[in-house]
Amino acid sequence: MPYKEMEITKLYHSIGEVANMLNVSTSLLRFWDKEFDILKPRKNKKGDRLFTQKDVDNVKLIYHYVKERGFTLEGAKRKLRENRSDSVNNYQVVESLKKIRGLLLDIKENM
């Protein structure tokens, strides 16, 4: 049986890493941390925020509503409170469709 390397995943991401993932400023993430109850990054003794993968997923969901769909902060909070599971499912569908679209565009360019 061939040797299979395990994929290493980080348990915590710094605020800078999360900001780079979404191409936003760290101050925006700090603001969202104060505004949205679903964000619960851990803080080390120095006070640096450490985001778990669940926190990163929640930040992406907030980004989707506020930046991509144009919701106000209150509207995004309400949407996340009312039907959280529907919000997550819809977001996952949108992300999957974006990936598929990217693959199809790559195939089209290479033909």
Residue pairs with C-beta under 8 A, 6 or more apart in sequence:
9 53
11 52
11 53
12 42
12 50
12 51
12 52
13 21
13 50
13 51
13 52
13 53
13 56
14 48
14 49
14 50
14 51
15 26
15 29
15 30
15 41
15 48
15 49
15 51
16 26
17 51
18 29
18 51
18 55
18 56
18 59
19 25
19 26
19 28
19 29
21 56
21 60
22 59
22 60
22 63
24 63
24 67
29 49
29 59
30 49
32 39
32 59
32 62
33 39
33 41
33 49
35 73
35 77
36 58
36 62
36 76
36 77
36 80
38 58
38 62
38 80
39 55
39 58
39 59
39 62
40 55
41 49
41 50
41 51
41 52
41 55
42 49
42 50
42 52
43 49
43 50
44 50
51 59
57 88
60 91
61 80
61 87
61 88
61 91
62 76
62 80
64 91
64 94
65 71
65 75
65 76
65 79
65 80
65 87
66 72
66 73
66 76
71 79
79 87
80 87
